[in-house]
Amino acid sequence: MTQRLLADDVTRLPLDHEPLPGDEVEDGSPTAAVRTLDTLGGVEVGVWEMTVGTARDTEVDEVFVVVAGSGTVEFEDGERLRLGPGTVVRLRAGDRTRWLVDEPLRKVWVA
């Protein structure tokens, strides 16, 4: 029998945080955590969280839904998206981003 319940509350799912690499951090001392919940044919589903601060990243193909927290993600082309619970975003492989997190930001992602 397969496990159907992957998380009873993703907003409170325990995550193990680690400091972000120093060359990615622009402000503060943000940490991040990731936990893969399952895979569906080569596609992963998981939870990611970043604490308060500012950091840069290079993205993979992903769709995510913010489930807690707030912040902004900026793209190299100048687009800025305000993030909060319920926001759904599509990232593309190679996107260069800047994450400005005001309140620990947690998302459920599919990549």
Summary of the structure (lengths in Angstrom):
residues: 111
radius of gyration: 13.9
end to end distance: 25.1
largest distance: 47.7
contacts: 292
relative contact order: 0.25
helix: 0%
strand: 59%
